[in-house]
Amino acid sequence: MNENKSNFTNFSKLKFVITITILVVVWAFAFLFIKIGLEELSFVNLTIMRFLIACLVLILILFFQKKRFSKLHKKDIVPIFLLGFFGVIVYHLGLNYGEQFISPAAASLIIATVPVEIIILSTIFLKEKIGLKKLIGVIIALCGVVVISIWGKAGASIHIEYISAVLAVLIAAIMSALYTIAGKKLLTRYSALSLTTYAMLLGSLGLTPFIRGSLLDQILKMSMTGWFAVIFLRFLNTAVGYWFMVYCFENKKCK
């Protein structure tokens, strides 16, 4: 009996490691494909395109797999909308805007500070204590962001667009941290798939005011490379990526 339990535990750990590895690889490529997509779409239209098809896919999953979804409670509609809008939509608007002026590598380094924002926000909102080692790590990470902000653009003077881009990506990182903390609480009532789906669908409603005629014009002029970048961001990076991420949150504590 104990042996079977041990085997199951080992399988669960292996499944978690595989899931988070796939997530890291998929999201690592996102920074490059965002840059490619921005060559043919505005940062707002890229965000809209990214979630338009992703939401349609999630609606189909919701329709055909109803039994797999937790019931959406009325009291959670507003919190989940806010979770999806700020943690998903604002995150991508900030990241897409930033990558217009900074490199994918610089953007990825700033986004990599998300654990730092999680520590800071957990200290503020969850009253968690921060040890000396974590404090030193936070200071080093924030110094790194300052270095990227001032010296990250080699061979050129720093312009307001570059600084605003760094700040936009930093805001995106903060939004991701908020998504992590708030999502962890909601996962006590919803499954990973349910929370991901509801957050993305409700949050995407916030993009409606940004839809303009330029979206159709840019879509009609897109090349095969542009379409490939958008499709990658739509399916693997957005729908599958967020599903995997929330699954990881559901099975491990955020540290």
NUVO-915407 format. One record per residue: y, z negated, x negated of N, C-alpha, C in turn; residue in one letter. Coordinates in steps of 0.2 Angstrom, whole numbers, plus 5000, padded with zeros to 4 digits. Example, Ala and Ser with C-alpha at 12.3 -4.5 7.8 and 13.67 -1.06 7.14 Angstrom:
REM NUVO-915407
497249614934497849614938498449614934A
498949654936499549644932500049614936S
***
This chain:
REM NUVO-915407
499450004996500050005000500650004996M
500649954991501249954986501350014982N
500750044980500750114976501050164981E
500950174987501150224991501950214992N
502150144993502850134993503250154987K
502950134981503250154975503250234974S
502750264976502850344976503350364980N
503450334986503950364991504650344988F
504750284985505350274982505550314976T
505050334972505150384967505350454969N
505050474975505150534978505850534981F
506050484984506750474986507250474981S
507150444975507550444970507650514967K
507050554966507050624964507450664968L
507350654975507750694980508450684979K
508650624978509350604977509650644971F
509250634966509550664959509550744960V
509050774963509150844964509750864968I
509850834974510350844978511050844975T
511150784971511750774968511850824962I
511350844959511350894954511650964956T
511250984962511451044965512251044968I
512450984970513150974972513650984967L
513450954961513850964955513951034953V
513351064952513351134950513751184955V
513651174961513951214966514751204966V
514951144966515651124966515951144959W
515651144954515951164947516151234948A
515751284951515951354951516551364956F
516651314961517151324966517851334962A
518051304957518651304954518751384951F
518251414949518351484947518351524952L
518051514958518051564963518651554968F
518951494967519651484971520151524967I
520151524960520551564956520551644958K
519851664959519751734960520051754967I
519851704972520151714979520851714980G
521251674976521951674976522251744973L
521851784970522151844968522251894974E
521951884979521951924985522251894991E
522251824991522451784997522951734995L
523351715000523851654999523351594999S
523651544996523251474996523151455003F
523551465008523451445015522951485018V
522951555017522451595020521751595017N
521751575011521151565008520751495011L
521151445012520951385015520651405022T
521051445026520851465033520151505033I
520151555028519551595028518951555026M
519051505021518551455019518251425025R
518651395029518351355035518251395041F
518451455042518351495048517651505049L
517251535044516551555045516151485044I
516351445040515951385039515951345045A
516451345049516451305056516051345061C
516051405060515551445065514851435064L
514651425057513951415055513851345057V
514251295057514151225059514051225066L
514451265070514351265077513651285079I
513451335076512751365077512251315076L
512351275070511851225069511851165074I
512451155076512551095081512251125088L
512251185089512051205096511251215096F
510951235090510251245090509851175087F
510251135085509951075082510251005085Q
510351005091510650955095510350885093K
509650885093509350825092509450785086K
509650825081509750805074510450765073R
510850775078511550755078511650685082F
512050645079512250575082512750595087S
512750555093513250565098513950555096K
514450595097515150585095515450535100L
515650475098515950425102516750445103H
516950435109517650455110518150415106K
517950345104518350305100518450335093K
517950375091517950395084518250465083D
518450495089518750565088519350565084I
519850525085520450525081520250505073V
519850455072519750435065519350495062P
518950525065518550585062518950645061I
519450655066519950705065520350695059F
520550635058521050615052520650625046L
519950605046519550605040519450675038L
519350725043519250795041519850825039G
520450815043521050845041521350825034F
521350765033521650735026521050745021F
520450725022519950725017519650795015G
519750845020519450905019519950965019V
520350965024520851015024521451005019I
521750955019522350935015522050945008V
521450915006521150925000521150994997Y
520951045002520851114999521551144999H
521951125004522651155003522951134997L
522951074995523251044988522851084982G
522251084982521851114977522051194976L
522051224982522151294982522851314980N
523351274982524051284980524151264972Y
523751214970523851204963523551254958G
522951284960522651334956523051404956E
523651404960524051464959524451464952Q
524551404950524951394944524551354938F
524051324939523651294933522951324933I
522651314927521951344926521451314930S
520851344931520251314935520051254931P
520051254924519851204920520351134921A
520951154921521451094922521351064929A
521251104934521151084940520551034941A
519951064938519351024938519450954934S
519850954929519950894925520250844930L
520750864934521150824938520750794944I
520350844947519850824952519350774950I
519150774943518650734940518950664940A
519550644942519850584942519750544949T
519350584953519250554960518950484959V
518450474955518150404954518650354953P
519250374949519750324947520150304954V
520250364958520650344964520250304969E
519550314969519150274973519150204971I
519150184964519250114962519950084964I
520450124963521150104965521150084972I
520950134977520950124984520450074986L
519950064983519450014985519749944984S
520149934978520449874976521049864982T
521349914984521949904989521649884996I
521249934998521049925005520349885006F
519949885002519249845002519349774999L
519849764995519949704991519449694986K
519149744983518649744978518949724971E
518649684968518949664961518749714956K
519249724952519249774946519149744940I
518649754936518449724930518949754924G
518849724918519249744912519049814910L
518449834910518149894908518449954913K
518349934919518649984924519349994924K
519749944922520449944922520649994916L
520249984910520450024904520250094906I
519750104909519550174911520050204916G
520350164921520850194925521450214921V
521650174917522250184912522150254908I
521550254905521450314901521450374905I
521150374911521050434916521750454918A
522150404920522850424922523250454916L
523150424910523550454904523350524903C
522650544905522450604904522750654909G
522950634915523250674920523950684918V
524350634915524950644912524950694906V
524450694902524450744896524350814899V
523950824904523850884907524550904910I
524850864914525550874917526050904912S
526050874906526550884901526350944896I
525750934894525550984888524951034891W
524851034897524251074899524351144899G
524951174899525051244899525251264892K
524751284888524851304881525351374881A
525751364876526151424874526751444879G
526951394883527451404888527751344890A
528451344892528751284894528551264901S
528651204902528451174908528951194914I
528751224919529151244925528951194931H
529451194936529351154941528751174945I
528551234945527951254949527351224946E
527351224939526751194936526651114937Y
527251084937527251004939527050994946I
527251034950527151034958526351044959S
526051094955525351114955524951054953A
525151024948524750964945524750904950V
525350894953525450844958525050864965L
525050924967524650944972523850934971A
523650954966522950944964522750864964V
523250824961523150754961523150724968L
523550744972523550724979522850744982I
522650804981521950824983521450774981A
521450754975520950704972521050644976A
521650614978521750554981521450564988I
521550624991521250634998520450634998M
520150664992519450654992519250584991S
519550544988519450474987519450434994A
519950454998520050425004519450445009L
519250515008518650535012518050495010Y
517950485004517350445002517350375005T
517950335005517950275007517850265015I
518250305018518250315026517650335028A
517350385025516650415027516150365026G
516150325021515650275020515550225026K
516150205029516150165035515850195041K
516050265042515850295048515050315047L
514850315041514150325041513650275043L
513950215045513550165048513350185056T
513750235058513650255065513450325066R
513550365060513350435061512950455055Y
512450505056512050535050512550575046S
512250595040512650635035512850705038A
512350735042512450805045512950795050L
512950745054513350735060514050725058S
514150675053514850665051515150725047L
514850755043515050815040515250875045T
514850885050515050935055515650915059T
515650855062516150835066516850835062Y
516850805056517450805052517750875051A
517250915049517550985047517751025053M
517451015059517651055065518251025068L
518350955068518950925071519550935066L
519350925060519950935055520151005054G
519751055055519951125055520451145060S
520451105065520951115071521651105068L
521751065063522451065060522651125056G
522251175055522451235052522751285057L
522651275063522851315068523651335068T
524051295066524751305066524951355060P
524451355055524651395049524351465049F
524051485055523751555056524351605057I
524451655053524951705053524651775053R
525051825054524851895054524651915047G
524951885042524751895035524051895034S
523651845038522951835036522551895037L
522651935043522351995044522452045039L
523152055037523352105033522952095026D
522952035024522552015017521852025018Q
521552015023520852025024520652095024I
521052135027520952215027520952245020L
521352205015521452235009520952205003K
520552155006520152125001519552164998M
519452154991518952194988518252154988S
517752184986517052154986517052094982M
517452094976517452024972517751974976T
518351994980518651944984518251914989G
517851954993517451934998516851894995W
516551914989516051864986516351794985F
516951794982517251724981517251684987A
517551714993517651684999517051665002V
516551705002515851695005515551635001I
515551634995515351574991515651514993F
516351514993516751454995516551435002L
516451485007516251465014515651435015R
515151465012514451435014514251385009F
514051405003513851354998514251294996L
514951314995515351264993515651214998N
515751245004516051205010515551175014T
515151215018514651185022514051145019A
513751185014513151155011513451095006V
513951105003514251054998514450995001G
514750995007514950935010514350895013Y
513950935016513350905019512950865013W
512850895007512550865002512950804999F
513550804999513950754997513950695002M
513950705008513950645013513150615013V
512650665011512050635011511950585005Y
512350604999512350564994512650494995C
513250494999513550435001513150395005F
512750425010512250395014511750355011E
511550375005510950355002511150304996N
511750314993511950274988512650244989K
512750184986513450154987513950194982K
514550194984515050234980515350184975C
515250204969515450154963515850194959K
***
